Each structure stands twice: as structure tokens, then as C-alpha cells.
């Protein structure tokens, strides 16, 4: 007996009442089931890492998401909307052409931490160095190394695992705080070497390595300066006094001079895990 | 101790101090649960309600929290349907408050029906002509929707979101949230309206009875309008309280401004509609039922001051203060105005529930007074304690205010 009520009658009141009720129930249950089905489909398609990054990126304040062309002046005020993945940005080519027309700026400088220009940088403070054999070496940059200090635990993917740009490339536990490291490249992990924060990953990018999203040359200087500003803002006025503003050296183990909750926030801010 | 569960970058009190904060509320909850047990085990003779005063403190406060909880559906409606993006700063908190209000109201109703084990009767043998049946169905459906809306907040917890299954479900759930916001709006319109209609159809009680507009008494529409109007004010007021208690700045001033503007504008429309309704009731409806309207106000303490307080002092005044840009931008005016608006809807629900039942309707009737028993009071205070506890836990471990972190960094930038 529709709709399973002993008193149901086929009159306008009952039809309208039960029609509305079952429509609502069907809509709620159907939408819930639809979301569950899509989640299951995402899991099967291996989209968890991309979705995790999407969520993290959405949570980051605008000040943490400047477009690389804002840093170098081609697009003032422009904020990245592509998860720092310029490979899928329609405007990247246009701005790159503008920069080339203006001529390259001489890269130089030491910002209180090292950013050697023989490699490429990811916004999550990892570097990538293409090797002569076509593989890529990936590691934490100097700022990240000083941020994490001497981690108690370093969880890295196992050789053979697949890395994805902006997917997880490791998880560090330092002074009781955890932070994940973003992978700067796509590829298969060949091996891990080094210890603690000085680990490096050897990655096989496959046939061709698309590294357009990584920072290089004069961009690195502009980015390094912006990251220093961000770090100073994240640290606040109480922790390190005026050392950074004065152009001093970033301390070796930042966690040793920060209160726990502040350190946790700084780790998340700088390594892009809000 | 619980640092790994705390959202990153949000400063929270030490765990021990947090437990101390919860302690008195837990004690209050325990006393209330005992009172609820007495009501369930020994019966409704534990209350001071009787056949005449069948609605008491519980129903009055249920109606009030349901009206105030309308902030959840209305904020969701403004954000997801009307695309008022600024409200994303408070929608999480509004959902938690809505969930607390509705789950608290349903819990109290479970005690109030006297035979909670037979609560399923209303679903299996519904009286489709009854406003109460509509309320029951809409309340349970909407509580389910609120639980679904609450779920993504929980799944975004720092530790839970590290599990891919939780993360993916939260992500996909978030994408269909507009559907739940729309369903919530539909359900809220009907149960808020039906709660008002419940009184408006009482022809035997001329104080509450109202003439019909398109099959529904005018109170149906007034309840919807008043709930939608004060919902944003309640979100504003609770956000301000949380800011004061936690010592953090949680949202930007422009969010308060938007909430106040929406609340003030709707409240003005409500006050206008309520005034017209009252004039029609005084000049026509009441006389048509053979009662002089002055007689409603002949019994202390319900003088005409109650009518003045409800419509002018707690209606028109906060409406103007919230609607006018100059006054709402003054924090010393904004927050008291929001509290006045909330007090206005509480007064309206009190008048409709308690004054309606207190007034005599037949020649041999007399004016009755009612005071709740300690069991009724304690049961309801348990709901307040439950709300504080759940909100405190949510505030500590979930990202209720997405702007909090940015605002905490701002003064030092």
C-alpha cells in the first residue's frame, strides 16, 4: 500500500502530504548516495591527493597564493587560481612572453637562507634538479630545512610509488608537530637517500618531464623575498625580534625558538598545509 | 595533549583549562538528564503542566530555539542560493548552532510527548490535517539535513581529513551542499510556518486565532518571517559571544554588517506585517469572535505593555538600529540591537504559548498562571548545557570560522 501508511487514502491531502514528505526523503537520500558514489569513484580514480591539495589550497589566504607573475611584476595583484600548477594555466604563456620581452633580470642574492640557482623550485619549498640521465632529484629547500630542524620521524614514499605534482611526497614529524611535504613533480620514485630533513628522492618522470610549473632563474629571487615576508608575518613580532627585517641569517632550527602552537602554524603556512 | 586534533594556526586554551570550562556545563547536563529520567520514568506529573496548560516551558523554549536556529537555514540559503559569499565566514558556526537548536528541541519534545517509545505513531499513523504532524515531519527531516550539513565540518578535522575516504566524501558532500541548503529552506519554511499556524487555527482561543490567507492563518507567515529575520541576528550575537569568550577575532566587520543589514531589513518587513495583522485582529477578528480585545490585557502581568514591548521595543527599535547603516556600524549599538531582536522573537513565542493558554476563554474560566517545575527547568537547562558543550568542542576541534587564522595574523602584518 503506497505509501505504507495504514490510513493512507487517495485524496488531495494525503497525496500532497505524502508526496512532499517522500520527495524530501528521496532528495536527501539520493543526494547523499550521489555524493558517496562520487567519492567512491574518486577513490578508484586515485584523486585523493589532488582533492586534498585542492582543499588545502582553498583554505590558504590570498596572501599565500600570489601568481608567479605577480612576483616578477608582469601581473601585479594577480592571485593563483590553479593550485600553483602553471601547466594548466591559460595565462601563463602570455605573461611569460611579456617577461621575455622585458628582458631577464639578473638573478642574485642571499636571503638569509640558500636558494642555489642550479635547480628549480616548487612553491611548497622543495627543489628539483634534472640529472643527466633524465631522472630528477627532489629535496627540501634550505628554508624548509631550517623550519623543520631535526625531525623525529620522516615518512617517505617507497621506491616504486607514484608521485604527483602537489600530492604528498612525505610527512615529517618535528617537535611533536606534523607536516606533509608536497611533491614538485610527477613520476615514479626510484630511490631515497639522505637522512632527516636532508633527504632526497630520485624520481623517474617518464618520457618527458613537464617542469613548467616550477620556479627558476630570476623568479627564485622574487619568490625567496616574498617567502621571507610571509615567514616574518607568520612568526609575528614576538619570536625573532628584528633579525629577518635586518637581513640576518635565518636560524638553523626555527622550532627551537618558537612556542609550540606558533611553530605548528608557521610550519603549515610555509609548507602549504593550512 | 590534544594538539594533533586542533586546527592548525588557531590558538586554543590548554586542554586542562578547556576541561575546567566544560565541568560546570557537564554537571548541569547531568542534573538535567536526571530530571528528564524522572519525567520519562514517572510520567508528566513531574511537570506543572495540566490539561489546560498543555504547553509550558518546554514548548515555549522549543519554539524560541527553533526560531533562533533559523540562522542555519537562512545563512545557508543566502550563501549557497543567493551567493552572498561573505557569509561563508559564519556558515559553519550557523550550522552547528542550528544542529544544537534542533537536536535540543527534538530531545525535549521526546520527553514532552510523554510516551517517547510511541513517537513512531506520528510517522505511521499521521493525521495529514494536523499542523503538528507537519511540524513533526519537517523537524525530523530538517534535523537529518542539519546532521548531514554538520558532517563535512567534522570530516575536515585535521586528523580525519588525512583518511582518504573521509576526505573524498567530505569533498563530494560539499559540492552538493546547495541541494541540502534548498531542502533545508523548504523544510524550515514549512515547519516554522506550521508552528505559527498551530496557534492561528485555535478558533476556541480568540487571543491566538487569526484569519486565513490562502488556507493558512496569518501566524503561519509571521512565524516564517520572524524566524528568517532574527536568524541572522542570532548568528551575529552568538559569534560576538564566542569572540568575547575565546578572546579571538573570528570574522571581519563586514560580515557583521551584512548579517545586520539582512536581519534589520527583514525585521522591518516583519514589524510592518505584524502591525497590520494586529490591527486586523484588534478591529475585526476578535470582535467577530465575540471578544473585546481590551479583555486580553486585563490580567496582570499581561498588560498592553507586552504588546508594545513585542512590536515596538523588541521589534521596530532593533529593526531600525540594524537596518540603518549609521547605527549598525557602531559596535556599541550593533550587538545590543541583535540581542533585542532575539529577545523580540522570544517574547512573541512566549506570548503565543503562555499568554494564549493563561487567558480565560469561556464565561466560567478564570485566568491561570503557570510556573514550571524544577524537572521542566532542569531538563531544558540540560539542553543549554548540551549546546554549550557541543559548540565548545566544535569550536576547539573544527574550523568553524575560516577567517580566524587570517585575522589573528592581521595585526602583526
Interface residues (C-beta under 8 A of the other chain):
Chain A: X5 X6 X7 X13 X14 X17 X18 X21 X24 X25 X27 X28 X31 X32 X34 X35 X36 X38 X39 X40 X42 X43 X47 X48 X51 X52 X54 X55 X59 X61 X176 X177 X178 X233 X234 X236 X237 X260 X261 X264 X265 X267 X268 X269 X273 X274
Chain B: X3 X4 X6 X8 X9 X11 X12 X124 X125 X126 X128 X129 X133 X134 X137 X141 X144 X145 X148 X156 X161 X164 X165 X167 X168 X169 X171 X172 X173 X175 X176 X179 X180 X183 X186 X187 X399 X402 X405 X406 X409 X412 X413
